[in-house]
């Protein structure tokens, strides 16, 4: 079983208007990551073009796959087996 | 520390603010409110959410184990991500469903992307054997009206519900595409709002992917089908 402390936390902010995503890697401390999340949400309050979320996985690559809508989505063509 | 009653009242207060912002504009709505009470309400919701973090991590670690041992990796990768619900989204859900914050079952959520429909049910079987599952929604057998397909389980861990989503690669791409298009167009397509034209195209896309997931279509056939979608949009417009 992969232990939970191998899991990295990423603060992902999608600027919907500009179509850009900023990712901050917050390391493996979930509590500290949640503080950063709350702070970022507070700052984004009332700014509806900013979509902030805390996502956690073994790598950013996994997050880009499971939550591709926050990134520049790959087309189905690129992901399907050949 | 807050009581459940305080958490639920915080949800009502922030929902009321959201509705006033939509009606009267952000500046006036926030200006009319007691800022200290709003901050405290926000803190109550963040606190309630934080209680889900540890159970969520345990469920996610366990899910990674079952994906690995159920041979449900995508290539070599175990594609499992956990997320704590955004407070904005949480309040949005309260607006749609009018429930209590403390009864919400998806504040902690974990998603696995799996190679095929067969793998979804292999992992499901493993999870049902080892977890306390309090609810199951099989949107693969019974898709949502939007065309959404995925298998959802609500499991209970240390008194907190955690939502687990199991999806195929195609179902995941479909859902992320709908979400991104919805976000760009400012319409909640996921919840059935928006233009009929979008729905017809996404429904057609979902059907094609479902046939592929049931192994009734080859990946070449799926590619061909998806290429024809633009003409389907044109036909829907006509």
Interface residues (C-beta under 8 A of the other chain):
Chain A: X1 X2 X3 X4 X7 X14 X16 X19 X30 X31 X34 X37 X38 X41 X42 X44 X45 X46 X51 X52 X53 X54 X55 X56 X57 X58 X61 X62 X63 X65 X66 X67 X68 X69 X73 X74 X76 X77 X79 X80 X81 X82
Chain B: X21 X26 X30 X42 X46 X49 X50 X53 X54 X57 X58 X60 X61 X62 X64 X65 X68 X74 X77 X78 X79 X80 X81 X82 X83 X84 X86 X87 X88 X111 X112 X113 X169 X170 X172 X173 X175 X176 X177 X179 X180 X183 X184 X209 X219 X222 X223 X226
